[in-house]
């Protein structure tokens, strides 16, 4: 009897019919990436959300919120409880709308920081300590906290409080009192290096939650002072480096922490960049988020330029290509299945996932395989795999075993902290699940 069953078993052949894994070119409404718009508030005023330009059907998953605390620059008691409650109301409103928040708190939003910042640095420290608990309170909703209160528009330039010692004091307050459950960002790579002196000269760099933001991308060769002109080999660790060296630095740093900002049009861009070089820079910087409304001059150029390379994106505007590749964009490129052994009756499944976006996923996610049988039974397998490891423009293969049986296979992912769905760029997506294919057995006669 045993021999008979063995012979019957040898006459069964498994057939795997892949799903349509073609690349999907539509917008994926994934969290913590993409275009954003700016919403500006005054801390001393109770927020009037009806006056905010608002659209319930907006495509954006990000909101850059600027809160001006300039009214408290000279107040002896600092920021009062009413203002802190206003800040809480603002953050709560956007959190309830399921926006990932890029937050910037500043004394100035008109380019007049030298007039509107406190006279004494101790007052800036006091304000940051008062705000820090609110930042910690909303750390699940704040994706990035930009800047350290100072500079024109809060952009960490044109201020008396930007020397290395003061930056380190402010960074210390943020780490200790706001926590490191969210990301932070400084305006220049040189400022990041000032805050990380221990990385100087090390081949193996260490990273924390500090990233970058650049509100002058393409504004000039130096990104309007973000970079310098002297080669790294001829500069100190805390100096501004030439553009090529700074972009190489960002290429490594921003595999671990996000980078975003605004693109600016100028004579430099018009005379020196094209479709390929624009994408190359954004990919080198690992840009995760950009302002949808500024600078209209460069955005209009992108809308008129066309993507020339062959493939799914051919003929699409550069603006569309850039928008849909901000941050991460996962695509299931291939699936392979093999029977490991007839005795084990297990399938080895290998799934190749490509991140076609400019940047990594920076927040922890959970990846699941789902398989279902004809009788309605469904099973889930959480895969031991960190999607944050797939860099922009890279592909990796994840392998695992499942019981051999007739079934349909699906793959899906979700952000760990709130179970938000992560959508894949596959035509075979059903809801948020990628249909990988059907497994059937064929009995040979």
LUMTOR-197714 format. One line per field, with one value per residue (C-alpha): residue number from 1; residue in one letter; x negated, y, z negated. Coordinates in pm, whole numbers, plus 50000, padded with zeros to 5 digits. Layout:
// LUMTOR-197714
pos	c(NUM;...)
code	c(a;...)
xx	c(X;...)
yy	c(Y;...)
zz	c(Z;...)
END
This chain:
// LUMTOR-197714
pos	c(1;2;3;4;5;6;7;8;9;10;11;12;13;14;15;16;17;18;19;20;21;22;23;24;25;26;27;28;29;30;31;32;33;34;35;36;37;38;39;40;41;42;43;44;45;46;47;48;49;50;51;52;53;54;55;56;57;58;59;60;61;62;63;64;65;66;67;68;69;70;71;72;73;74;75;76;77;78;79;80;81;82;83;84;85;86;87;88;89;90;91;92;93;94;95;96;97;98;99;100;101;102;103;104;105;106;107;108;109;110;111;112;113;114;115;116;117;118;119;120;121;122;123;124;125;126;127;128;129;130;131;132;133;134;135;136;137;138;139;140;141;142;143;144;145;146;147;148;149;150;151;152;153;154;155;156;157;158;159;160;161;162;163;164;165;166;167;168;169;170;171;172;173;174;175;176;177;178;179;180;181;182;183;184;185;186;187;188;189;190;191;192;193;194;195;196;197;198;199;200;201;202;203;204;205;206;207;208;209;210;211;212;213;214;215;216;217;218;219;220;221;222;223;224;225;226;227;228;229;230;231;232;233;234;235;236;237;238;239;240;241;242;243;244;245;246;247;248;249;250;251;252;253;254;255;256;257;258;259;260;261;262;263;264;265;266;267;268;269;270;271;272;273;274;275;276;277;278;279;280;281;282;283;284;285;286;287;288;289;290;291;292;293;294;295;296;297;298;299;300;301;302;303;304;305;306;307;308;309;310;311;312;313;314;315;316;317;318;319;320;321;322;323;324;325;326;327;328;329;330;331;332;333;334;335;336;337;338;339;340;341;342;343;344;345;346;347;348;349;350;351;352;353;354;355;356;357;358;359;360;361;362;363;364;365;366;367;368;369;370;371;372;373;374;375;376;377;378;379;380;381;382;383;384;385;386;387;388;389;390;391;392;393;394;395;396;397;398;399;400;401;402;403;404;405;406;407;408;409;410;411;412;413;414;415;416;417;418;419;420;421;422;423;424;425;426;427;428;429;430;431;432;433;434;435;436;437;438;439;440;441;442;443;444;445)
code	c(x;x;x;x;x;x;x;x;x;x;x;x;x;x;x;x;x;x;x;x;x;x;x;x;x;x;x;x;x;x;x;x;x;x;x;x;x;x;x;x;x;x;x;x;x;x;x;x;x;x;x;x;x;x;x;x;x;x;x;x;x;x;x;x;x;x;x;x;x;x;x;x;x;x;x;x;x;x;x;x;x;x;x;x;x;x;x;x;x;x;x;x;x;x;x;x;x;x;x;x;x;x;x;x;x;x;x;x;x;x;x;x;x;x;x;x;x;x;x;x;x;x;x;x;x;x;x;x;x;x;x;x;x;x;x;x;x;x;x;x;x;x;x;x;x;x;x;x;x;x;x;x;x;x;x;x;x;x;x;x;x;x;x;x;x;x;x;x;x;x;x;x;x;x;x;x;x;x;x;x;x;x;x;x;x;x;x;x;x;x;x;x;x;x;x;x;x;x;x;x;x;x;x;x;x;x;x;x;x;x;x;x;x;x;x;x;x;x;x;x;x;x;x;x;x;x;x;x;x;x;x;x;x;x;x;x;x;x;x;x;x;x;x;x;x;x;x;x;x;x;x;x;x;x;x;x;x;x;x;x;x;x;x;x;x;x;x;x;x;x;x;x;x;x;x;x;x;x;x;x;x;x;x;x;x;x;x;x;x;x;x;x;x;x;x;x;x;x;x;x;x;x;x;x;x;x;x;x;x;x;x;x;x;x;x;x;x;x;x;x;x;x;x;x;x;x;x;x;x;x;x;x;x;x;x;x;x;x;x;x;x;x;x;x;x;x;x;x;x;x;x;x;x;x;x;x;x;x;x;x;x;x;x;x;x;x;x;x;x;x;x;x;x;x;x;x;x;x;x;x;x;x;x;x;x;x;x;x;x;x;x;x;x;x;x;x;x;x;x;x;x;x;x;x;x;x;x;x;x;x;x;x;x;x;x;x;x;x;x;x;x;x;x;x;x;x;x;x;x;x;x;x;x;x;x;x;x;x;x;x;x;x;x;x;x)
xx	c(50000;49717;49548;49874;49916;49557;49617;49934;49741;49488;49766;49858;49707;49740;49813;49755;49925;49780;49999;49952;49647;49622;49519;49804;49745;50025;49987;49951;50094;49828;49743;49436;49344;49449;49559;49658;49812;49737;49981;49875;50011;49942;49895;50078;50394;50644;50628;50912;50908;51194;50958;50698;50697;50828;50929;51060;50960;50603;50341;50092;50009;49768;49827;49551;49678;49504;49593;49467;49374;49230;49488;49310;48956;48932;49197;49042;49250;49181;49448;49773;50003;50262;50005;49893;50256;50293;49993;50151;50476;50294;50103;50411;50613;50361;50304;50677;50667;50398;50127;49764;49644;49327;49311;49116;49149;48990;48978;49009;49185;49105;48725;48662;48518;48256;48537;48769;48552;48486;48187;48045;47974;48103;48452;48426;48325;48616;48864;48733;48766;49124;49210;49024;49293;49553;49326;49288;49665;49724;49417;49633;49773;49463;49247;48974;48909;48717;48467;48405;48638;48382;48305;48506;48823;48675;48429;48115;47949;47920;47922;47692;47750;47589;47236;47137;47171;47526;47635;47510;47699;48025;47973;47912;48245;48433;48284;48336;48676;48852;48714;48593;48913;48928;48677;48508;48345;48086;48043;47689;47472;47202;47444;47504;47128;47097;47347;47162;46792;46727;46792;46495;46234;46432;46489;46787;47025;47289;47632;47907;48242;48093;48146;48147;48379;48286;48512;48285;48241;48103;48115;47747;47447;47419;47796;47785;47518;47608;47278;46939;46677;46376;46315;46358;45992;45899;46165;46233;46506;46735;46678;46892;46774;46800;47123;46988;46853;47168;47391;47175;47206;47584;47597;47464;47630;47978;47995;48067;48256;48497;48420;48668;48746;48806;48669;48570;48528;48245;47997;47784;48064;48182;47832;47691;47951;48173;48410;48141;47926;48228;48335;47976;47942;48276;48183;47837;47995;48258;48536;48848;49069;49098;49316;49589;49631;49283;49096;49359;49094;48905;49223;49352;49024;49068;49425;49303;49004;49074;48924;48732;48613;48794;49028;49351;49270;49178;49352;49469;49378;49075;49304;49516;49211;49054;49375;49436;49077;49041;48938;48993;49191;49196;49261;49281;49062;49063;49184;49042;49165;49001;49097;48822;48881;49172;49121;49141;49423;49308;49271;48974;49109;48868;49004;48792;48892;48749;48760;48788;48818;48549;48517;48552;48851;48741;49010;49051;49297;49438;49442;49696;49763;50122;50244;50598;50763;51077;51270;51228;50946;50688;50344;50092;49718;49529;49197;48875;48760;48685;48813;48603;48299;48406;48238;48376;48308;48219;48381;48366;48508;48683;48729;48944;49137;49508;49697;49740;50105;50345;50380;50366;50069;50077;49822;49898;49726;49823;49649;49589;49673;50027;50097;50127;50123;49820;49918;49703;49654;49799;50091;50198;50273;50611;50679;50339;50246;50027;50165;49856;50022;50208;50066;50249;50165;50186;50238;50057;50225)
yy	c(50000;50239;50171;50238;50576;50659;50584;50792;51076;51063;51119;51460;51772;52121;52410;52775;53043;53386;53687;53991;54149;54432;54765;55000;55369;55529;55725;55510;55684;55555;55717;55929;56019;56232;56587;56819;57163;57415;57516;57817;57906;58159;57998;58280;58235;57957;57775;57842;57529;57651;57914;57655;57574;57224;56940;56613;56435;56559;56313;56422;56205;56465;56814;57060;57262;57587;57733;58083;58149;58497;58659;58500;58609;58853;58725;58663;58353;58203;58024;58016;57717;57860;57865;57512;57400;57570;57375;57056;57139;57192;56867;56676;56807;56684;56358;56286;56346;56073;56304;56236;56570;56754;57011;57335;57578;57915;58278;58399;58301;58615;58604;58842;58613;58860;59098;58840;58593;58638;58848;58585;58224;58111;58214;57990;57702;57775;57777;57450;57286;57408;57275;56943;56764;56848;56704;56387;56370;56361;56160;55893;56152;56369;56219;56486;56786;57035;57284;57412;57714;57958;58124;58284;58078;57841;57721;57746;58031;58406;58371;58450;58104;57871;57818;57464;57498;57633;57370;57098;57248;57253;56900;56777;56926;56763;56419;56425;56591;56529;56178;55985;55816;56060;56200;56539;56742;57017;57243;57157;56846;57052;57112;56738;56684;56947;56744;56418;56488;56126;56016;56216;55989;55670;55426;55276;55562;55558;55716;55839;56004;56322;56376;56672;56914;57131;57417;57528;57214;57319;57688;57718;57489;57521;57494;57858;57805;57454;57334;57499;57510;57339;56967;56744;56645;57010;57087;57010;56775;57061;57273;57316;57079;57105;56985;56652;56563;56677;56474;56170;56234;56262;55945;55747;55938;55942;55567;55582;55909;56112;56413;56652;57015;57247;57273;57619;57735;57965;58033;57744;57492;57623;57606;57295;57027;56797;56507;56252;56476;56600;56247;56150;56430;56355;55989;56071;56287;56018;56276;56159;56470;56790;57101;57065;57442;57593;57684;57693;57781;57457;57254;57381;57284;56933;56921;56999;56763;56402;56078;55936;55596;55283;55108;55178;55547;55638;55956;56054;56400;56441;56600;56285;56060;56259;56278;55906;55818;56044;55824;55451;55275;54897;54672;54291;54222;53842;53533;53182;52865;52525;52209;52156;51779;51541;51415;51760;51873;52233;52504;52737;53077;53347;53699;53972;54319;54629;54976;55199;55513;55766;55668;55397;55327;55473;55340;54981;54778;54426;54207;53925;53634;53523;53204;53082;52752;52680;52602;52959;52896;53178;53171;53446;53423;53723;53730;53785;54064;54435;54638;54934;54754;54794;55113;55336;55176;54842;54498;54216;53865;53725;53347;53132;52806;52728;52396;52249;52266;52418;52783;53147;53355;53720;53961;54273;54511;54760;55017;54869;55163;55217;54933;55178;54991;55009;54979;54806;54927;54615;54585;54271;54461;54373;54634;54657;54293;54185;53873;53659;53366;53035;52700;52396;52027;51835;51454;51276;50977)
zz	c(50000;49913;50247;50430;50260;50344;50712;50713;50556;50836;51088;50944;51096;50953;51185;51091;51300;51216;51182;51404;51242;51495;51349;51255;51325;51127;50802;50489;50185;49950;49617;49535;49891;50187;50263;49984;49938;49661;49390;49180;48837;48561;48220;48039;48247;48206;48542;48784;48993;49213;49353;49451;49821;49783;50008;49871;50191;50195;50316;50054;49756;49616;49478;49395;49099;49010;48670;48596;48231;48297;48067;47770;47853;47560;47320;46983;46916;47256;47455;47257;47212;47454;47736;47657;47667;48005;48131;48000;48179;48508;48484;48372;48668;48925;48740;48751;49125;49136;49261;49184;49054;49145;48868;48858;48567;48624;48518;48877;49198;49400;49422;49129;48862;48742;48645;48495;48309;47934;47838;47601;47692;47352;47463;47772;47544;47314;47602;47740;47398;47375;47721;47691;47482;47747;48016;47809;47757;48134;48231;48397;48638;48693;48964;48958;48732;48946;48814;48461;48450;48593;48924;49203;49247;48989;49252;49036;49223;49151;48774;48481;48334;48584;48454;48366;47990;48011;48263;48031;47737;47934;48067;47715;47601;47886;47828;47453;47428;47759;47801;48101;48217;48510;48756;48737;49013;49049;49349;49458;49463;49287;48999;48976;48957;48681;48480;48548;48486;48388;48747;48876;49029;48975;49259;49076;49010;48738;48782;48556;48639;48786;49158;49398;49572;49870;49976;50261;50471;50813;50711;50804;50823;50444;50391;50278;50017;49905;50048;50087;50361;50201;50246;49944;49946;49898;49635;49273;49153;49050;49362;49670;49942;50318;50475;50600;50256;50076;50305;50242;49869;49897;50104;49808;49524;49673;49711;49337;49282;49499;49715;49875;49948;50242;50596;50719;51078;51179;51456;51334;51377;51711;51854;51693;51623;51827;51761;51687;51468;51272;51183;51107;50851;50684;50665;50530;50259;50192;50199;50016;50022;50227;50225;50488;50532;50520;50739;51016;51275;51232;51182;51517;51682;51542;51671;52024;52029;52121;51990;52286;52168;52282;52045;51862;51810;52166;52279;51929;51804;51583;51323;51312;51299;51014;50812;50830;50739;50436;50146;50183;50457;50425;50721;50712;51011;51015;50828;50848;50683;50639;50456;50197;50172;50209;49858;49701;49932;49902;50164;50170;50277;50395;50443;50601;50482;50649;50498;50804;50589;50506;50140;49882;49665;49330;49099;48993;49198;49184;49495;49523;49755;49777;49937;49975;50062;50258;49941;49820;49573;49559;49402;49327;49288;49154;49336;49148;49374;49328;49624;49510;49649;50013;50132;50402;50740;50581;50583;50330;50316;50012;49982;49754;49742;49742;49744;50092;50194;50445;50353;50454;50335;50232;50086;49884;49646;49381;49166;48826;48601;48732;48977;49270;49600;49826;50190;50452;50811;50973;51212;51028;50707;50561;50300;50135;50204;50494;50660;50710;50885;50867;50762;50899;50912;51235;51221;51500;51663)
END
